[in-house]
Amino acid sequence: MESDHLLYDPLPYDVVLFDAPTYATAERLATLLEPEWTSWIEPRRLGWTVGTELRADAHDLAPLLERALKVVTELELDDVRIELDGRSYSLSPRPAASPVRRSAVT
């Protein structure tokens, strides 16, 4: 039975996985990431996964996510789920809703 998780085996810490709803989205993301990052595309039950290897540079994650966000914005996607260090995150072009602040009663 397949899982909805991106991969089924533990990942090395130098790999980032991106969820893509269609092959065209996966291909656009992989194309935009190369040649700076080594990338590959794998099918999964509900779409596609783009795997990307981080480079040795300790500051490599931010530029990678900025490049991926360009695709999310360009294709007008609500968000793309990513997996990094065994945890799932959402990459979205719009900021997360801020918590409601209650005003002080005077």
N, C-alpha and C positions, 0 to 999 in steps of 0.2 A: 504494500500500500504506500503510495507516494505521500510525502508531507508537503505542506504549503511553505515550508522553510526553503530558503534559497538553495542551500546545499545540505547534504545529509551527513557529511563527515566533518570533523573539526577542521577549522581553517588555520593556516599559518597567519601570523599577525601582520604580514606584509601584503595581504590581499584584501581588496574592497570589492564587494559584489553589489551590483545595481539591478533592481527589478525592472523589467521593461514589458509593457503590455503587448507590444507587437514586435515582429522581427525588424520592421523598418525603424522603429524607435531604437532597438538594440544596435542595429547597424549604424545608425546616425551617431549614437553615443560612442561606440567603439571607434568609428572613423574620426570623430572629433578628439578622442583621447590619444590616438596614435599620431606621431611616433614617440611622443614624450613618455607614454605609459604603455607597457605591454598589455594587450587586452584580448579577450576571447569571448565568444558567444556560445551559450549552451541552452538547449530547449528545456523547459520545465512544464509542469502540468497546466499552469494558468498563465503562460506567457514565456518570457525569455529572461535569461540572466546574462549580464555582462560582467565578467571577472576582470579585474585590473590589479596588476602588481604595483605596489608602492616602490618608489626608488629609494636608494640608501639615504638620501637627504632627509634629515629629521623634520624639515618644514615642507614636505611633499604633499601632505594631506589637504591643506587649504587650497592650493592651486588646482588639485584634482577635483575637489568638490565644486569649486568655482566654475571649472570647465563643464562639469556634469550639469550644474544649475543652468548653464547657458542652453543646453539641450532641453531641459525641463521647461524653461521659459519660451524658447523658440517653438517648441511643439505644443505649447499651451496646455501642458499637463498640470493637473492639480498638485501632484507630488510623485516622487519615485522613492520606493523603499530601498534602503541600502543596508548592507550588513558589514560590520567592521568589528574586529576583535570578539566575534561571537555574539554581538548585540545588534539589534535592528533599530534603524533610525529612519526618519522621513525627511527627504530633501524637497523643500517646497519653495516656489518663487515668492510666496507671500509670507509675511511674518506670522508667527503663531499668535492666536488671540491672546491679548494680555488679560491677566486676572482682573476681575471687577474690584474696584477700590470703593470702599464705603467711606462716605464723608463723615466727619465728626459732627455729632449733633451738638448744637450750642444752645 
